[in-house]
Amino acid sequence: MAIKQLTPEQIQTMSLEEKDTWWLKNVYRGDMPQLTWRSAVTGMLLGAFLSLTNLYIGARTGWALGVGITSVILAFALFKVLSRLGLGRDMTVLENNAMQSIATSAGYMNMPLFTSLAAYSMVTTTIIPMGQAMVWMFVLAVLGVLFAFPMKKRFINDEQLPFPEGMAAGVVMDALHESDEKEGLFKAKLLIGSGLLGAAIELLRDEKVMRVLFALKNIPLYYDEFLYNGRFAELLKRWGLSPALRGVPLNELTIRFDTSLIFIATGGLMGIRAGVSLLVGGVLNYWILAPILIERGIILPRNGHYGLGQITIWALWGGVACMTTSSLYAFFSKPKVILDAFRGIGKRGGRTDVLADIELPMKVSLIGVPAVGLVVVALGHLWFGISWWLGVIAIPLVFVFSLIAVNSTAITGITPIGPLGKLTQLSYGFLAPKNISTNLMTAGITAEVTGNTANLLMDIKPGYMLGGKPRHQAVGHVLGAVSGLVLSVPVWYLVLIQGDIGRYGTDKMPVPAALTWKAVAEVLMKGLDFLHPTAKSAILIGAIVGVLVEITRQLTKDRFPLSAVALGLAFILSFTDIWTMFLGSFVFWLLQRRAARWSAAQEREERLSQTSPGGLGASPAEAKRPWYTLAADNTEAICAGVIAGGSLMGIGLSVLGVLVLPDVLEAARISKAVEQLLGGLPK
């Protein structure tokens, strides 16, 4: 069944109440089972398992992988098998949606273990007790849920922003569960085909897998550097070419070729405006500003080389300033949406919210945020020595940063938790200079709460697309927090670190994200003078640009071609990812433009056939549709399939690469060495 959505014109012209009424009439499926016992138990079990994969991967790489689409496909397959065996019945699409909210929450819950809490342990040489860590992370997750729902009215109900990963999950569920119908079956085939393509590309570009194969087949490794790891500059060096800007190799400016399809699919979902905005910001940062600043010695190398980390130390501040001012202006420039969300609380006869019976009541957030915020402040003071007044300031600061995070997630699918954590560290470097523990743990509050807020709204997006109850997903997010903590925290403490702080920063437990947090906190111990004057100027310029772009967008009624959030985000991402996402948005924009021209031509032919004698001619329904119209009409299914297939393969390869492939590669090398040794012996 095709997912019903408002047109761009309707989004611009209809009021919030009209949009809510339309959704309630055309999309809502309140009589369908949603948060049932089996969806809750399945989500908690799958989420707990997937949280372990993120736990180990996060300790090795600093990244946490999205598990929403993964859990959707696994749950669908599980209950399909049980149904065919006569041991149960298929999940409904909304049960699967409730399940993925729980699993996604569980998958992300353990991030503080390999970020702020690990950094705190390294700085203070003390390990936070396991029980305290679990309570701390759970309370922050609940605060994130309470922050999310006042923002839902604007980002999802009113502006209908895409939330690319959430949209992909919605399309996947619709295609899987509605495949009995012709259109659903076609989308399912597209989904499977694009998923297999995405998985195959991820397999072929995995460095460790290909190195094992190359070691066994005796293929030169520089082909791997070109085809599977994006190191085009390394291959050019072998040919005697060294492309550079102002003497800086393109590779060190993150300007390189990449073969991943996941970011291309993400670009297809985010749209051309976000793609163009990312490209404009990326060109400005990496092609113009960074080479000049490196040449002048403002951006310094590390171990003789530059890269994303060194460039971001300067670029972060202007980019985040642009995202901050644009997000704040966009949110507060529509006070009616904010007032409507809270109007009528606690009094009879107020304006009736048509979705009041299914939304999480606003009074829950109105009462819950101060109450849970007070608990956070108290625990921060008791356990981490954060002054009461500094803890109180952290709560409104989290709201501001949550706006930025949600805005970025809604448009691009990327939640800039790391940069926002660093911005918190900068803020507290001013408020509490040389207090390193306060610096780290207040940043941890920001990162965890904003992450939960953005992730919950990402989860709510597919529920909104499919007609589910938002309050069920709020409950599911809390259940996921419990399941993610109950398993992953003991595994972290008892299996991975084993009470030894010395394991942090080693080959077994590199925790790169925690090392970055620790490094920023140690730099801020020197005071805010470490910021170069040009970085301070970039903050001012970025703040002004963010407001001007947002004002222009509103004055032109959303026809202005740039997004301030995407512009700012470009100063944080690598140019490789920026270019790939732009390419995806541009390709699908071209397909949609060509499809629109074909449809217009068919309509003209139909009108001519109706006015000509005899009324001859084929109608658009009778004409055979070319491939690009099918691709344009099924952009979400194609992109969702690529993201799902690539993500599943990525998770599998990440776990495999950490646990198995190093040993296999070493065995292959030993085998080759033995073979060469035996070949050189006299027969």
C-alpha positions in Angstrom: 0.0 0.0 0.0 1.4 3.4 -0.9 2.1 5.6 2.1 -0.2 8.6 2.1 1.7 11.9 2.5 0.9 15.6 2.1 2.2 17.4 -1.0 4.8 20.1 -0.6 2.1 22.7 -1.4 -0.2 21.3 1.3 2.6 21.4 3.8 3.2 25.1 3.1 -0.4 26.2 3.0 -2.3 24.1 5.5 -2.4 25.0 9.2 -1.2 22.6 11.9 -4.8 21.8 12.9 -5.7 21.0 9.3 -2.6 18.8 9.0 -3.5 16.9 12.2 -7.1 16.5 11.1 -6.0 15.2 7.6 -3.6 12.7 9.3 -6.2 11.5 11.7 -8.7 10.9 8.8 -6.3 9.5 6.2 -3.4 7.8 7.9 -4.2 6.9 11.5 -4.8 3.2 12.2 -5.7 3.2 15.8 -7.5 -0.2 15.8 -4.4 -2.1 14.7 -2.3 -3.8 17.4 0.8 -1.8 18.2 2.6 -2.0 21.6 1.7 -5.6 22.4 3.5 -8.0 24.7 5.2 -9.8 21.8 6.3 -6.5 20.2 7.7 -5.3 23.5 9.5 -8.5 24.3 10.9 -8.9 20.8 12.1 -5.3 20.8 13.8 -5.7 24.1 15.5 -8.9 23.2 16.6 -7.7 19.8 17.7 -4.4 21.2 19.7 -6.0 24.0 21.5 -8.1 21.4 22.1 -5.3 19.0 23.3 -3.1 21.9 26.2 -5.5 22.4 27.3 -5.1 18.8 27.3 -1.3 19.2 29.1 -1.7 22.5 32.1 -3.4 21.0 32.1 -1.4 17.8 31.8 1.8 19.7 34.8 0.8 21.9 36.8 0.1 18.7 35.7 3.0 16.5 33.8 5.5 18.5 30.7 5.1 16.3 27.3 3.6 17.1 25.5 2.1 14.2 21.8 2.6 13.6 19.8 -0.6 14.3 16.2 0.5 13.5 16.0 -1.0 10.0 18.1 -4.0 11.1 15.6 -4.8 13.9 12.6 -4.3 11.5 13.8 -6.9 9.0 14.9 -9.4 11.7 11.6 -9.2 13.5 9.6 -9.5 10.3 11.6 -12.6 9.3 11.3 -14.2 12.7 7.5 -13.9 12.9 7.1 -14.9 9.2 9.0 -18.2 10.0 7.0 -18.8 13.2 3.8 -18.1 11.2 4.7 -20.7 8.6 5.6 -23.2 11.3 2.2 -22.7 12.9 3.7 -21.3 16.1 2.3 -17.8 15.8 1.0 -15.2 13.5 2.7 -12.4 11.5 3.4 -9.1 13.2 1.3 -6.2 12.1 3.1 -3.3 10.6 2.5 -1.1 13.7 3.7 -3.9 16.0 6.9 -3.9 14.0 7.1 -0.2 14.3 6.6 -0.3 18.1 9.3 -3.0 18.3 11.8 -0.9 16.3 11.4 2.0 18.7 12.3 -0.3 21.6 15.3 -1.9 19.7 16.6 1.4 18.5 16.5 3.0 21.9 18.4 -0.1 23.3 21.0 0.1 20.6 22.0 3.7 21.4 21.7 3.5 25.2 25.3 2.5 25.8 27.1 5.4 24.1 28.2 7.1 27.4 30.2 4.0 28.3 32.7 4.6 25.5 32.4 8.4 25.5 31.9 10.6 28.5 32.0 7.9 31.3 35.2 6.4 29.8 36.8 9.9 29.5 35.8 10.7 33.1 37.4 7.4 34.3 40.6 8.2 32.5 40.8 11.7 33.8 40.0 10.9 37.4 41.5 7.4 37.5 38.4 6.1 39.1 35.7 3.7 37.7 32.1 4.8 38.2 30.2 2.0 40.0 28.1 -0.1 37.7 24.8 0.8 39.5 25.5 4.5 39.3 26.3 4.3 35.6 23.0 2.5 34.9 20.9 5.0 36.9 22.7 8.0 35.3 22.1 6.8 31.7 18.5 5.8 32.4 17.6 9.2 33.9 19.2 11.0 30.9 17.3 8.8 28.5 14.0 9.7 30.2 14.9 13.4 30.1 15.5 13.0 26.3 12.0 11.5 25.9 10.4 14.4 27.8 12.3 17.0 25.6 11.2 15.3 22.4 7.5 15.6 22.4 7.2 19.4 22.6 9.3 19.4 19.4 7.3 16.7 17.6 4.4 19.2 16.7 6.8 21.4 14.8 9.3 19.0 13.2 7.0 16.1 12.3 3.3 17.3 12.4 3.8 20.8 11.0 6.9 20.9 8.8 6.8 17.2 7.9 10.6 17.0 7.8 12.0 13.8 6.2 14.2 12.3 9.1 15.9 10.1 6.4 16.6 7.0 8.5 13.2 7.1 10.0 11.6 7.5 6.6 13.6 4.6 5.3 12.4 2.4 8.2 8.8 3.4 7.4 9.2 2.5 3.7 10.8 -0.8 4.6 8.0 -1.7 7.0 5.3 -0.7 4.4 7.0 -2.8 1.7 7.4 -5.8 3.9 4.0 -5.9 5.5 1.9 -4.7 2.5 3.5 -7.0 -0.1 0.2 -8.8 -0.8 -0.9 -5.9 -3.0 0.6 -5.2 -6.4 2.2 -1.9 -5.5 3.5 -3.3 -2.2 5.0 -6.3 -3.9 6.7 -4.1 -6.5 8.2 -2.0 -3.7 9.3 -5.1 -1.8 11.1 -6.3 -5.0 12.8 -2.9 -5.3 13.7 -3.0 -1.6 15.2 -6.5 -1.8 17.1 -5.7 -5.0 18.6 -2.4 -3.8 19.3 -4.0 -0.4 21.3 -6.8 -2.1 23.2 -4.2 -4.1 24.0 -2.1 -1.0 25.1 -5.2 0.9 27.3 -6.4 -2.0 29.0 -3.0 -2.4 29.7 -2.9 1.4 31.2 -6.4 1.3 33.4 -5.5 -1.7 34.7 -2.3 -0.1 35.5 -3.7 3.3 39.2 -3.4 3.7 39.7 -6.4 6.0 37.7 -8.8 3.9 39.4 -7.8 0.7 42.8 -7.9 2.3 42.1 -11.5 3.3 41.0 -12.4 -0.2 44.0 -10.5 -1.8 46.4 -12.3 0.6 45.0 -15.6 -0.5 44.9 -14.8 -4.2 48.3 -12.9 -4.3 46.7 -9.7 -5.7 48.7 -6.4 -5.2 47.2 -4.5 -2.2 47.2 -1.0 -3.9 44.1 -2.1 -5.8 42.4 -2.4 -2.5 43.4 1.1 -1.6 41.7 2.4 -4.7 38.6 0.3 -5.0 37.6 -0.5 -1.4 39.0 2.2 0.9 38.6 5.4 -1.1 42.4 6.1 -1.1 42.5 7.4 -4.7 45.3 9.8 -3.7 47.5 6.8 -2.7 47.0 5.2 -6.1 47.9 8.5 -7.9 51.1 8.7 -5.9 52.1 5.4 -7.4 51.6 6.9 -10.8 53.8 9.9 -9.9 50.8 12.3 -9.3 50.2 14.2 -6.1 47.1 16.4 -6.4 47.1 19.1 -3.8 45.6 22.5 -2.8 48.2 25.1 -1.7 50.6 22.2 -1.1 48.1 20.2 1.0 47.4 16.7 -0.4 43.7 16.3 -1.3 43.6 13.1 0.7 44.5 15.0 3.9 41.7 17.5 3.1 39.3 14.5 3.0 38.8 15.1 -0.7 38.8 11.6 -2.0 36.8 9.0 -3.9 34.5 6.6 -2.0 32.5 3.6 -3.2 29.8 3.5 -0.5 26.2 3.6 -1.6 24.8 4.2 1.9 25.5 8.0 1.8 24.3 8.2 -1.8 21.0 6.7 -0.6 20.9 9.1 2.4 21.3 11.9 0.0 18.4 10.7 -2.1 16.2 10.8 1.0 17.4 14.1 2.3 16.6 16.0 -1.0 18.4 18.4 -3.3 18.3 21.5 -1.0 20.2 19.7 1.8 22.5 18.1 -0.7 23.4 21.4 -2.4 23.8 23.1 1.0 26.2 20.4 2.1 28.2 20.8 -1.1 28.4 24.6 -0.8 29.6 24.4 2.8 32.0 21.6 2.0 33.6 23.4 -0.9 33.9 26.6 1.2 35.5 24.7 4.1 37.7 22.1 2.5 38.6 23.6 -0.9 39.0 27.3 0.2 39.3 28.0 3.9 41.2 24.9 5.2 44.1 25.1 2.6 44.5 28.9 3.4 44.5 28.3 7.1 46.9 25.4 6.8 49.2 27.5 4.7 49.2 30.3 7.3 49.9 27.8 10.2 46.5 28.3 11.9 45.4 24.7 11.4 48.3 22.5 12.6 49.2 19.0 11.6 49.2 16.0 13.9 52.1 13.5 13.5 53.0 15.4 10.4 49.6 15.0 8.7 46.3 16.8 8.5 42.8 15.3 8.3 39.3 15.6 9.4 40.2 15.9 13.1 42.7 18.7 12.7 40.5 20.7 10.3 37.4 20.2 12.5 39.3 21.7 15.5 39.0 25.1 13.7 35.9 24.5 11.5 33.7 23.2 14.3 33.0 26.5 15.9 31.6 28.4 12.9 29.6 25.4 11.7 27.9 24.8 15.0 27.2 28.5 15.4 25.4 28.5 12.0 23.4 25.5 13.1 22.6 27.0 16.5 21.2 30.4 15.4 19.2 29.0 12.5 17.7 26.2 14.7 16.7 28.7 17.4 15.3 31.2 15.0 13.3 28.6 13.1 11.9 27.2 16.3 10.9 30.5 18.0 9.8 32.2 14.8 6.6 30.1 14.9 5.4 30.8 18.4 1.8 29.7 17.4 3.0 26.1 17.0 4.7 26.2 20.4 1.7 27.8 22.1 -0.7 25.4 20.4 1.3 22.5 21.7 0.9 23.7 25.3 -2.5 25.5 25.1 -5.3 24.2 27.2 -3.1 22.4 29.7 -4.7 22.2 33.1 -7.9 24.1 32.2 -11.2 23.1 30.7 -12.7 24.8 27.7 -9.3 25.4 26.0 -8.5 24.7 22.4 -9.1 21.1 21.6 -6.2 19.2 20.1 -7.5 16.7 17.6 -4.7 14.3 18.5 -4.9 14.8 22.3 -6.0 11.1 22.8 -3.0 9.6 21.1 -0.2 12.1 21.6 1.9 12.1 24.8 0.2 14.9 26.9 2.2 18.1 26.9 1.7 18.4 30.7 3.9 15.3 31.0 6.8 17.2 29.5 5.8 20.4 31.3 6.0 18.7 34.7 8.5 16.0 33.8 11.3 18.1 32.5 11.8 20.2 35.7 11.3 17.1 37.9 13.7 14.8 36.0 16.0 17.7 35.4 16.2 18.2 39.2 17.1 14.6 39.6 19.9 15.0 37.0 21.3 18.0 38.8 21.2 16.2 42.2 22.9 13.1 40.8 25.5 15.2 39.0 26.3 17.1 42.2 26.3 13.9 44.4 28.3 11.6 42.1 30.4 13.9 39.9 30.9 17.1 42.0 29.0 19.4 39.5 28.0 22.6 41.3 24.3 23.0 41.7 24.1 26.2 39.7 26.2 24.7 36.9 23.9 21.7 36.8 20.8 23.9 36.7 22.3 25.8 33.7 22.9 22.5 31.9 19.1 21.8 31.5 18.1 24.8 29.4 21.4 24.4 27.5 20.4 20.8 26.7 17.1 22.1 25.2 19.0 24.5 22.9 21.3 21.8 21.8 18.4 19.3 21.3 16.9 21.8 18.9 20.1 21.8 16.9 20.4 18.0 17.0 16.8 17.4 16.0 17.0 19.9 13.2 20.1 18.3 11.8 18.7 14.8 12.2 15.4 15.8 10.6 17.1 17.2 7.4 20.1 15.0 7.0 19.7 11.9 9.2 22.9 12.8 11.0 22.9 13.7 14.7 25.9 15.8 15.6 26.3 14.5 19.1 30.1 14.8 19.2 30.3 18.5 18.0 27.5 19.5 20.4 29.3 17.7 23.3 32.4 19.8 22.4 30.3 22.9 22.3 29.1 22.1 25.8 32.7 21.6 26.9 33.6 25.0 25.5 30.6 26.6 27.3 31.7 25.1 30.6 35.3 25.9 29.9 34.1 29.5 30.3 31.6 28.9 33.2 33.8 26.5 35.2 37.4 27.1 34.0 39.9 24.3 34.8 37.2 22.0 36.3 37.8 19.0 34.1 35.3 16.6 35.7 32.5 19.2 35.4 33.5 19.8 31.8 33.2 16.2 30.9 30.0 15.2 32.7 28.0 18.3 31.6 29.0 17.4 28.0 27.9 13.9 28.7 24.5 15.2 29.8 24.2 17.2 26.5 25.3 14.3 24.3 23.0 11.7 25.9 19.9 13.8 26.2 20.1 15.3 22.8 20.9 11.9 21.3 17.8 10.4 22.9 15.6 13.3 21.8 16.7 13.1 18.2 16.6 9.3 18.1 13.0 9.2 19.5 11.8 11.7 16.9 13.5 9.6 14.2 11.6 6.6 15.6 8.3 8.5 15.7 8.6 9.5 12.0 7.8 6.0 10.6 5.0 5.7 13.2 3.6 9.0 11.8 3.9 7.7 8.2 2.2 4.4 9.1 -0.5 5.7 11.4 0.7 4.7 14.8 0.2 6.1 18.3 3.1 8.4 19.3 2.7 7.7 23.1 3.3 4.0 22.4 6.6 4.8 21.0 7.5 7.0 24.0 6.8 4.1 26.3 8.8 1.8 23.9 11.8 4.2 24.1 11.8 3.8 27.8 11.5 0.0 27.6 14.4 0.0 25.2 16.5 2.1 27.6 16.0 -0.6 30.2 16.8 -3.5 28.0 19.9 -1.8 26.5 21.3 -1.1 30.0 20.5 -4.4 31.7 22.7 -6.4 29.3 25.3 -4.0 27.9 26.4 -2.3 31.1 27.4 -5.6 32.9 29.1 -6.8 29.8 31.1 -3.6 29.6 32.1 -3.7 33.3 32.6 -7.5 33.7 33.9 -8.6 30.3 35.6 -5.6 28.6 37.2 -3.3 31.2 37.3 -5.9 34.1 38.0 -3.1 36.6 41.2 -2.0 34.9 41.3 1.6 33.8 44.6 0.8 32.0 42.6 -1.1 29.4 41.3 2.3 28.0 43.3 3.5 25.1 44.9 0.2 24.3 44.7 -1.9 21.2 42.0 -4.0 22.8 40.0 -1.0 24.0 41.0 2.1 22.0 37.8 4.1 22.8 38.7 6.9 20.3 35.6 9.0 21.1 36.5 9.1 24.8 40.1 10.0 24.0 38.8 13.0 22.0 36.5 14.1 24.8 39.5 13.8 27.2 41.7 15.8 24.9 39.3 18.6 24.5 38.8 18.8 28.3 42.5 18.9 28.8 42.9 21.7 26.2 40.2 23.7 27.9 42.2 23.5 31.2 44.4 26.1 29.5 41.4 28.5 29.2 39.5 29.8 26.2 42.4 31.7 24.8 43.3 28.5 22.8 40.8 29.5 20.2 42.5 31.3 17.4 41.1 34.8 16.5 39.9 33.5 13.2 37.9 30.8 14.9 36.2 33.5 17.1 35.4 35.4 13.9 34.0 32.2 12.3 31.6 31.9 15.3 30.2 35.4 14.7 30.0 35.0 10.9 28.4 31.5 11.2 25.8 32.9 13.7 24.8 35.7 11.3 24.7 33.4 8.3 22.5 31.0 10.1 19.9 33.7 10.9 20.0 35.3 7.5 19.5 32.0 5.6 16.6 31.1 7.8 15.0 34.5 7.4 15.4 34.3 3.7 13.9 30.8 3.6 10.8 31.9 5.4 10.4 35.1 3.3 10.6 33.1 0.1 8.1 30.6 1.5 10.6 27.8 1.5 11.8 28.4 -2.1 15.3 29.5 -1.1 17.7 26.8 -2.3 19.9 26.5 0.9 19.5 25.1 4.3 21.4 26.7 7.2 21.6 23.5 9.2 23.1 21.6 6.3 25.6 24.5 5.6 26.8 24.3 9.2 26.9 20.5 9.2 29.2 20.6 6.2 32.0 22.1 8.5 31.8 19.0 10.7 31.6 16.1 8.2 34.3 14.9 5.8 34.2 16.1 2.2 34.0 12.5 1.1 30.7 12.0 2.9 29.5 15.5 1.8 30.2 14.8 -1.9 28.6 11.4 -1.8 25.4 12.7 -0.2 25.2 15.5 -2.7 25.6 13.0 -5.5 22.7 11.0 -4.2 20.4 14.0 -3.9 21.4 15.3 -7.4 20.8 11.9 -9.1 17.4 11.5 -7.7 16.5 15.1 -8.3 17.4 14.6 -12.0 15.2 11.5 -12.1 12.3 13.3 -10.5 12.7 16.3 -12.9 12.7 14.0 -15.9 9.8 12.0 -14.6 7.8 15.2 -14.1 8.5 16.3 -17.7 7.4 12.9 -19.0 4.1 13.1 -17.0 3.5 16.6 -18.2 4.0 15.5 -21.8 1.6 12.6 -21.3 -1.0 15.0 -19.9 -0.6 17.2 -23.0 -1.1 14.3 -25.3 -4.2 13.2 -23.4 -5.7 16.7 -23.7 -4.9 16.8 -27.4 -6.4 13.3 -27.9 -9.6 14.4 -26.2 -10.0 17.6 -28.3 -9.0 16.0 -31.6 -11.6 14.4 -33.9 -12.3 10.8 -32.9 -10.5 11.3 -29.5 -7.6 9.0 -30.5 -4.4 8.6 -28.5 -3.1 6.8 -25.5 -3.8 8.0 -22.0 -1.0 8.3 -19.5 -2.3 5.2 -17.7 -2.1 3.2 -21.0 1.3 4.4 -22.0 4.2 2.3 -20.9 6.1 4.1 -18.1 9.9 4.5 -18.7 12.3 3.3 -16.0 13.2 6.7 -14.7 9.5 7.4 -13.7 9.4 4.2 -11.7 12.7 5.1 -10.0 11.5 8.6 -9.2 8.2 7.4 -7.8 10.0 4.8 -5.7 12.9 6.8 -4.4 12.2 6.0 -0.8 12.0 2.2 -1.5 15.3 2.2 -3.4 17.2 4.3 -0.9 15.7 2.5 2.0 16.8 -0.9 0.5 20.3 0.3 0.0 20.5 1.7 3.5 19.1 -1.5 5.0 21.3 -3.8 3.0 24.4 -1.8 3.6 23.7 -1.4 7.3 23.1 -5.1 7.8 26.3 -5.9 6.0 28.1 -3.2 7.8 27.1 -4.4 11.3 28.0 -8.0 10.3 31.4 -7.0 8.9 32.2 -4.7 11.8 31.7 -7.5 14.3 33.4 -10.0 12.0 36.3 -7.6 11.5 36.8 -7.1 15.2 36.5 -10.8 16.3 37.5 -13.0 13.3 39.2 -11.4 10.3 42.4 -10.2 12.0 43.2 -13.8 12.9 42.2 -15.0 9.4 44.4 -12.4 7.8 47.3 -13.3 10.1 46.8 -17.0 9.2 46.8 -16.2 5.5 50.0 -14.3 5.9 51.6 -17.2 7.7 50.3 -19.6 5.1 51.9 -17.4 2.3 55.2 -17.2 4.2 55.3 -20.9 4.7 54.4 -21.5 1.0 57.2 -19.2 -0.1 59.6 -20.8 2.3 58.8 -24.3 1.1 59.0 -23.2 -2.5 62.5 -22.0 -1.9 63.8 -25.3 -0.5 65.6 -27.8 -2.7 63.4 -30.6 -3.9 
